[in-house]
Amino acid sequence: MQPMTQEWIDKAEGDAQVVTALWQMAEPVYDAICFHAQQCVEKYCKAWLVESEVDFPRTHDLEALAKLCLASLTELTALLDDLRFLTSFAVEIRYPGISASRQDAEHCWQSASRARALFREHLGLESVPEA
């Protein structure tokens, strides 16, 4: 595995740890859960692309990143709807006027967990329990 791939994975796992910690709070911060779930998947996409030696643009658009991954990871096609949903929490959720609900946060983390498991499997990493 390339060192840069591992760096992306480490950052993605950091986001997964943040989501886990946020869910354990007495009053979870749903906006932050959605944001970090999206970030986890974005970083796994970028890890995959680095490992596959595919150049990618600076973007938070998971569908755009996934389309670059599809040539070597066709199984990602089944998650495209989830990735579109997650993308909506990449930027706007950080600003006033938009808030995530518990249902949004659950959907985001379930979607991120499915994508995370897929990437980890295909990168030859130990599996993690799904959320």
C-alpha positions as CSV (number, residue, x, y, z in Angstrom):
1,M,0.0,0.0,0.0
2,Q,1.3,3.5,-0.9
3,P,2.1,5.7,2.1
4,M,-0.4,8.4,0.9
5,T,-3.1,5.8,0.7
6,Q,-2.5,5.0,4.3
7,E,-2.6,8.7,5.3
8,W,-6.0,9.0,3.7
9,I,-7.2,5.9,5.5
10,D,-6.0,7.2,8.8
11,K,-7.8,10.5,8.3
12,A,-11.0,8.6,7.3
13,E,-10.8,6.5,10.4
14,G,-10.4,9.6,12.4
15,D,-13.7,10.9,11.1
16,A,-15.3,7.5,11.9
17,Q,-14.0,7.8,15.5
18,V,-15.5,11.2,15.8
19,V,-18.9,10.0,14.6
20,T,-18.7,7.1,17.1
21,A,-17.9,9.5,19.9
22,L,-20.7,11.9,18.9
23,W,-23.3,9.2,19.0
24,Q,-22.3,8.4,22.6
25,M,-23.1,12.0,23.7
26,A,-26.2,12.6,25.8
27,E,-27.3,15.0,23.1
28,P,-25.6,14.0,19.8
29,V,-24.7,16.8,17.4
30,Y,-26.5,15.6,14.3
31,D,-24.9,18.2,11.9
32,A,-21.4,17.1,13.0
33,I,-22.3,13.4,12.6
34,C,-23.5,14.0,9.0
35,F,-20.5,16.1,8.2
36,H,-17.9,13.6,9.6
37,A,-19.8,10.6,8.0
38,Q,-19.4,12.4,4.6
39,Q,-15.8,13.2,5.3
40,C,-15.0,9.6,6.2
41,V,-16.3,8.4,2.8
42,E,-14.7,11.2,0.9
43,K,-11.3,10.3,2.4
44,Y,-11.8,6.6,1.6
45,C,-12.7,7.5,-2.0
46,K,-9.5,9.5,-2.2
47,A,-7.5,6.6,-0.6
48,W,-8.8,4.3,-3.3
49,L,-8.0,6.7,-6.1
50,V,-4.4,7.2,-4.8
51,E,-3.9,3.5,-4.5
52,S,-5.3,3.0,-8.0
53,E,-3.1,5.9,-9.3
54,V,-6.0,7.9,-10.6
55,D,-5.8,11.7,-10.4
56,F,-8.8,13.4,-8.8
57,P,-9.9,17.0,-8.4
58,R,-10.3,18.8,-5.1
59,T,-13.9,18.2,-4.5
60,H,-16.4,17.1,-1.8
61,D,-18.7,15.6,-4.4
62,L,-18.8,11.9,-3.5
63,E,-20.6,11.0,-6.7
64,A,-17.9,12.6,-8.8
65,L,-15.2,10.8,-6.8
66,A,-17.1,7.5,-7.0
67,K,-17.4,7.7,-10.8
68,L,-13.6,7.9,-10.9
69,C,-13.4,4.8,-8.6
70,L,-15.9,2.8,-10.7
71,A,-13.4,1.6,-13.3
72,S,-11.6,-0.4,-10.6
73,L,-14.4,-0.8,-7.9
74,T,-17.7,-1.5,-9.8
75,E,-19.4,-2.5,-6.5
76,L,-19.5,1.2,-5.6
77,T,-22.4,1.6,-8.1
78,A,-24.8,0.1,-5.6
79,L,-24.0,2.9,-3.2
80,L,-24.4,5.9,-5.6
81,D,-27.7,7.0,-4.0
82,D,-26.1,7.0,-0.6
83,L,-23.2,8.9,-1.8
84,R,-25.4,11.6,-3.3
85,F,-27.2,11.9,0.0
86,L,-23.9,12.2,1.9
87,T,-22.6,14.9,-0.4
88,S,-25.4,17.2,0.7
89,F,-23.8,17.3,4.1
90,A,-20.3,18.2,2.9
91,V,-20.5,22.0,3.0
92,E,-23.9,23.5,3.6
93,I,-24.5,21.8,6.9
94,R,-21.7,23.8,8.5
95,Y,-23.7,27.1,8.0
96,P,-26.7,28.5,9.8
97,G,-30.1,27.9,8.3
98,I,-29.6,24.2,7.7
99,S,-29.8,21.5,10.4
100,A,-29.7,17.7,10.3
101,S,-32.2,15.6,12.1
102,R,-31.6,12.4,14.0
103,Q,-33.0,10.5,11.0
104,D,-30.5,12.3,8.7
105,A,-27.6,11.4,11.0
106,E,-28.7,7.8,11.1
107,H,-29.0,7.6,7.3
108,C,-25.6,9.3,6.9
109,W,-23.8,7.0,9.3
110,Q,-25.4,3.9,7.8
111,S,-24.5,5.0,4.3
112,A,-20.9,5.8,5.4
113,S,-20.6,2.5,7.2
114,R,-21.5,0.6,4.0
115,A,-19.1,2.5,1.9
116,R,-16.3,2.3,4.5
117,A,-16.8,-1.5,4.7
118,L,-16.6,-1.8,0.9
119,F,-13.4,0.2,0.7
120,R,-11.8,-1.5,3.6
121,E,-12.6,-4.9,2.1
122,H,-11.1,-4.0,-1.3
123,L,-8.1,-2.3,0.2
124,G,-7.3,-5.6,2.1
125,L,-8.0,-4.0,5.5
126,E,-9.5,-5.6,8.6
127,S,-13.3,-5.3,8.5
128,V,-15.1,-3.1,11.1
129,P,-18.5,-3.7,12.6
130,E,-21.2,-1.9,10.6
131,A,-23.1,0.9,12.4
